């Protein structure tokens, strides 16, 4: 293209982008109706490509006027409206998906024609993907429970309604309470918990103890440990596979912590997340060894119970985060770094996410050294593991307890070793 006139290159890019948008959507629509006879579908690959091209030409030819584009959109809609009834009778369906897809394709073509081909093509990829996911989306809707729909809508309220209204600045003692950051953390945790609930309900329990631990641990490793420990109490023969599942659930806790840290603090957060990911990997390795030694005749029929998030849980978590954020700064002010470690250990016994987020925020503002932040997070994780180990030993018995202790020991040793070099990592 170096030999082409400079003013021709943007034109070719715009028209080419319009063609690409129609081709992408038309490829999916044409494939969807590939079994229909020639002339038996309203629009296919060629028609959608031409619709995109039409929008591109109108957008390119009249960049300052919306009327040609509006007229083209109206005409495209009228053609689909005229052909809808015969097509619906022939196909036995009332769907207007192809008509809406045609209008969207026209608009994307016009956007490309007005000088935004990359934006239009990217949107067309998303449209084609959405159209192609019809089967999985419909199956998911059929399997979704009313409580899950409520949770999705509540998550939408948290992220799209409440979050934009919150100020992104510090308030309260030590300016430690940032409403925007606290609520953003709530959204991350809630989304991960909801994802863990779906995964556990749809794919986890019926596939055995290990899936209960892995997928249940994504939502709540403590809940997964409780469920598995009770199962061992009722059926002692489950001790070996349940131990692998409990340790794997703890590994998922570290994965969740790593994701939250990496999302909330770019750069240093990603590197600090590597420490947590390494501890999770140590848990998974220990779980693999325990699972390999479980024997082949162990029953695996435990039902996993992933925690379903709700607004009450979200508000409680936000309150806990705010309290921990203030306590950590007060402890540092009164007792120095040792005070932060004390708060980390105590709060970690109840919940690791709060101290993780507080440490990351202090690290981002330069109030806490990188090595101290890593040590606080490891201490919180160790305290949480001690609580879960006690739960496993008390409810599941000694056979479960010592195996879980061995797996947790591998993770704790990994964290202790990596903490000594955390400053260089972050």
N, C-alpha and C positions, 0 to 999 in steps of 0.2 A: 504493500500500500504506500510505500515511500514515493512512488512515481505518480501518484494521484494528486490532483489539486488539493490544497489544504482545506478548502471549503467543502469539498465533496466527501471527505472522510467522516465528518459528523453525520452527514445525511445517510451514508451507507450504514453507519452504526445504528442510527435510529430506525431505519427501515428493516435492517437485519434483526434488530431486537424485537420489532413488532412481529416479524415472521417467526422468530424463535418462540415468542409467547404463544402464538396460535399453534405452532407445531407441538409444543410440549403438552398443552391441554388436549389438543386433538389426538395426540398419540394415545393418551389414556382413554379418552372417550371412544376412539376407534377400536382400541383393543377390547374395551368393555362390550361393544356391540359387534364384535368380529363374527359371531355366528349367525347374525341376521343376514337375509339375502340382499343382494345389490338393490339399492333403492328402498330398502326396508327401514332405514334410520334417517332421522331428520338431519343430523349433522355428524360427520366423522372427521377423519384426519384432514382431508383437503378443505372441508368447509370451515373447520375451526382455524386452520392456517390462514384462509382467506379473510375470516373475520378479524383476526389479529392484524393482518396486513391492511385491511380497510381502516381500522382504527389508527394504525400508524400513519397512513397517508393523510388522513384528515388532521391528525395532530401535527404532522410535519408541514402540511400545506397552509394551515391557518393557526399558527402558534399563539396569536394574540386574541383569538375569538373563540368563545365556547360554543357558539351556535352550530357550526358544522359538525362538531363532535356530538352535541346533543341530538341533532337531526339524525346522524348515523346510528346513534344508540337507540333512538326511537324506532327507526326503520328496522334495525336488527331484532328488536323486541317484537315488533309487529309480525315479522316473518315467522318467528318462533311461535307466536300466539296463533297464527293462522294454521300452522302445521301441527299444533299440539294435539287437537282432538283426534285427527286420523291416526297420528302416531300412538296416542294413548289407547285407542281402540285396538290397533294392531298388536301392540305389545302387552295389553292387559294390565297397564299400570297407570297411576295418576301422577307419577313423578315429574317434576319440572326441573330436575337437577341439570339436565343438558341445556335447557334454556337459560338458567341462571349462569351456568358455566360459560355459555356463549356471550352473555352480556359482560361478564367479568373479563373474558378474553378481549373483547372489543376495548374496554376501558384500559386494560394493560397495554394493548397495542397503541392506544392514543398516548399513554404516558411515555412509552418508548419513542414514539414519533416526536414528542415535544422535548426530547433530549435526555431522557433518563432510561436508556436501554437496560443497563445493569439492574436497576431497581425493578423494572418490569419483568425481566427474565427471572430474577430471584423470586418475585411474587408468583410467577407462573409455575415455578417448581413447587412452591408450597401448595398452590391450588391443585396441581396434578397429584401431589402426594395425598392431599385431603380426599380427593375423589377416589383414589385407589385404595384408601383405607376404609371403604364402606363396610366390608365384611367384618373386620376386627372391631370397628366402632359400634356396629349394630349388635354384635355378640356381647361386647362389653356392656352396652345399655341393658340388654336382656338379663345379664347377670348382676347388674348393680342393684344394691338394696337401697331402700329409702333413706336409711341413716347415712349411707355413703354419699348419696346425692346431696343431703343436707350438709355434710362435711365439705363437699366440693364448693357449694354455694357460700358457705361460711368462709372458706379459704379465699374465695373471690372477694368477699366483703373486707377481709383483712388486708388483702394486697391492693385492690383497686379502689376501695372507698376510704378506709381508715389511713393507710400508709401515706398517701399524698397530702393529707391534712396535718400530719405531724411535723413539728419543727426539727430541723437537723442541727441542734446545738445543745450544749450541756446545761443542765439545771440542777438545783438542789445542792446538798453538801458536796464540796470538792468538784462541783460541776460534773459529777460522775454520771448523772442520768441523762442520756440522750434519747428522747422518745423515738426518733426516727430509726436509730440503729437498734434499739431494743425491739421495736416492732418488726423490723426487717429480720432480725434473728428469730422472732416468733414465727414468721412466715416460713423461713427455711426449715425449722424444726417441724412445724405442722405439716408441710409438704412431704418431708421425708417420712414422717409417721404415717401419713395417709398412704403413701406409696408402699410402705412396709405392710400395712394392713391388707391392701389389695393383693400384694404378692403372696402373703401368707394364706389368705383365704382362697385364692384362685389356684395356686400352684404348690403351696407348701405342705399342709398337713397330710394330705393323702400320699405324699411321696416320702414319708418317713421322718424320723427324728432329726436328721441332719438339716433338712429343709426347714423344719420348725425352728431350729436354732439360728440358721443363717438369715432367713426371711423375717422371723420374729424379732431377731436382734436388730434388724434395721429400724424397727419401730421402737422397741424397748427391750434391751438386753436383760434388764431386771425381770420384766414380765415373762420373757422366754425362760429365764433360769428358774423362776418360780413354777411355771407350768411343767417344765421337764423334771424338776426335783420332786414335785408331787407325783409324777408318773412313776419315778423310780421307787418312791415310798410304797406305791400300790403294787408295783411289779419290780422287785429287786433285780431280776435278770436284765433289766434295761440299763443297768449302771454304766456299762462300757460305752454303748452308742450314745446314751444321754450325756455322758461326760464330754464326748466329742462335740455334741450339739451345743452344750453350755459354753465350751471354750470358743466355738465358732461364733456364737452369739456375741461374746465379748469382742471377738475380732471385728464384727460388724459395728459394734459401738465405736471402735477406733476409726473405722472407715467413715462413719457418720461425723465424728469429731473432725477428721481431716477435711471432709467436704465443707463443713461449716467454716472452719478456719480459713481455708483457701478462698472461699467465696467472699468472706467479710474483709479480708486483708490481702490485697494483691501483692505480689512480689514476695515480701517476707512471709506472708501467710501461706503461700504455696510451699515455701521451703520448710516452714514450721509444720505444715501438714505432712511433709515427708516423714517427719519423726513419728507422727501418729500412725501413718500408713505402715511404717516399718514394724511398729508394735502390733498392728493388726495382722501383718504378714506372719509374725512370730506366732500369734494365736492360731492362725489358719494352718500353719505347719504343724503345731502341736495337735490341733484337732484332726489333721490328716493321719498322724501317727496313731492317735487314740482310735480313730475310725477303722484303721487298717487292722488293729488288734481286737476289734469288737467281737469276732467270731461271725459265723454265717447263719446262725439260727436264732438270732435275737428278734423279738417282735418289734414292729415299727408301726404303731397305730395311734400315736399320740396326736391329739388335736392341738394345733398352735393357736394362741390367742394374741393377735397383734392389737395393740392399743389404737382405738379409733379416736382421732383428734376431734375436739369440739371447742366452742368459743370459751367455755369455762376453763378448759385446760390452757388455752392460749393466754387468757388474762392472768391465770395463776403463774404461768411460766414467766410472763413479762414482769410480774411483781417480784418473783424470785430473782430474776436477772438484776433488777434495780437494786434490791437489797444487797445482793452479793457485790455489785459494783461499788456501792458506798462502803461496805465493810472492808473490801480489799484495799481501798484507798485510805480509809481510816487506819487500818492495821499497818499499812506501809508508813503513814505519817507518824504513828506512835511508836511502832516497833521496828521499822525498817523492812527490809526484804524478808526477814524471818516472820514478820506478821502476815505477809502475803502467803507464805508457805502454810502457816497455821490455818488461815481461812480456807485455803485451797484444799487442805486435807479434810477439814470438817465438812465443808460444803460438798466436796466430791463424794463423801459417803452417802449423800442424799441424791445428788444430781451432778453429773459432770459437765453438762452443757453450759450452766451458768458461769462457772469459774473459767471455762475455756473462753467464752465470749468476753468476760471481764479482762482476762489476761491479754487477749488479742487486742482489745481496744486500748489498754494501757501501753502495750508494745507499739501500737501504731502512733500514739501521741508522744512517745519517747519517755513515758513515766516509769517504764519497767525495762530492764535490760533483757536482751534476747535469751540469754542463758537462764535468767530468773523466770521468765515467762514459760520457757520449756519445762523447767523444773516444777513450777506450780501445776502445770497441766499434767505432768507425769504423776505428781503426788495425788492429784484429784482422781486420776484413773486408778492408781494403786488403792486408794481408800475405797473406791467404788467396787473394785475387785474383791477386797477383803469382805465387804458386806455381802456380795453375791456368793463368795466362798462359804461364809457362815450359813447362808441360806441353803446352799447345796448340801453342806455337811449335816445341818440340822434336819432338813426335810428328807433328803435323799439317802442319808446314812454315810458311814465311813467309806464304803466302796466308791461312792460317787465323789465324796469330798476330796480324797487324796489324789484322784485322777484329775479333777478340776484344778487342784493346787499345783500339780505338775505343769499343766498347760499354762496357768496364770504365771507361774514362775518364769517360764520362757519369755513371756511378754514383758514382765517386770524387769528381767535382766536386760532385755533388748533396750527398753526405755532408759534404764540407768546408764547403760554404756553410751547410748547416743546423746544423752543429756550433756555429757562431758564435752561433746564437740558441737552442741547446738548453736553456740555463739557463731561459730564459723559457718554453720549451715544457714542461719538466718541473718 
